[in-house]
Amino acid sequence: MNQARRVLTGCGLVVGAAGFFLLGIGVSQRAAHRQEAPPSAVPSGGPASQPSGRRIFSPSIAGDPYVLQQWKTAVEKMERRCREAKEFCAEAIAAREQMDEIQ
């Protein structure tokens, strides 16, 4: 009887953990939808405009001005290191080519 009780308790714990996991996913999705645009930010009757600030949760960072500026700074530092110490030259060239390709 003791063994059956342990199995039943274990199964209950697994089912409970799965339930809390699914509940957490539901809560996080609801919270993510609330963060996108509050109702007061969307004008009534007209199309929704693009937000003026950064979209830090966006899966695409290629057009983010902050990311592009940080990338440009990193490439410039690698190029300067290549000129001064002859280090990271291949990486600097590849990074510059990628940056020029995207922009």
ABEGO torsion letter per residue (X at the ends): XAAAAAAAAAAAAAAAAAAAAAAAAAAAAAAAAAAABBAAABBBGBBBBBBABBBAABABAAABAAAAAAAAAAAAAAAAAAAAAGBGAAAAAAAAAAAAAAX
